[in-house]
Amino acid sequence: MMTRRENLILSAYTALALFTGQTRGLMGQAEERASNRTLIPDARWNCGMASGIPSPERGTLAFEIEIPLDRAVDIGKTPYGHRRIGVGKGGSVKGAKLNATVMPGALDYELVLANGGIEIEEMIVLRSEDGSYIYIHNAGVGPNAGDVRVVVDIEAPNAGANASLNTGRYVARRELDASGMNLSLRVYDAANIPVDAASAIKIVKPDGVPAQPWDYRRKGATEKQGETLVRENVTLGRSQMVGASKRGIRNIVPITGGGLSGRITGKVLMGGADYQHLSPPAIIDARYLWQAADGEIIMVRNAGPFGALVPTFEARVGGPYAFLNKGLYLSSNPGMGQGGVGLTLYKSID
């Protein structure tokens, strides 16, 4: 038989358990109510749905994407927020509207803002069952890691079986399991989901923080190539031609590795690609990662028309390559390289 003291202790633990369960239940209900509300993205990262991103689950499930990760990189604080990157090593797509293979090298760029908000950019290439390639370029936001939504922008061949995906309206639930090295996207047809702006949650960037760019920097009329910054040899995979799609002719050339010499030494990592737009004037848009000899990871984008390529960088604030964040640089045209192309990057001068 329990003593009076033991009974009191048991009663206290029982009450605590009940209270904790009720609290968790209430918190879960609150989170569920919040996740059903529309998200209004900041105007500087509007994701292509400036009027609001609805809860994906209110739509019809179109397909699911599973991407095992080759690496998950925590770059740290950059000028835009806390940057994390996932690089895919392949994957699968299954669903009513699409079945396909995810090609190696998918990029998931996650930016965590100081107020807890999250911004996402993703570049994913698929090979569908008929052998054609599909390019997906996503942008997303979330008030926290528990409710991250991405607007799925699909470029499929105009003449192919998946052409209807070009005109669809799709929103996905994005979930990243960094410890399990897996990225998943449940993609919903959002064509008939109404946007309820009255009860929406607004995603607001912290004051004084610059907006991460969606587009690439253009070369100024008076800019010239100055001192050499880096020489890089970038190894490439076989082209993945989407062909004529909703934005013109798209061709994707996977980046598989490479090396760096000059002011920064190290290597080019597997992941990303040159997401070329070949409708005149042809535009190069290479997105990839450097790993310096000391282990620091640097985001690279080298884009523009031939004769006016402009590289930009995102590196850790306070790190040895933070100077790249503010500098202006120019690039040579790609030339012959070992297993791919060679480029020289320069400081820009007027």
Summary of the structure (lengths in Angstrom):
residues: 350
radius of gyration: 23.1
end to end distance: 89.7
largest distance: 91.0
contacts: 1145
relative contact order: 0.14
helix: 13%
strand: 49%
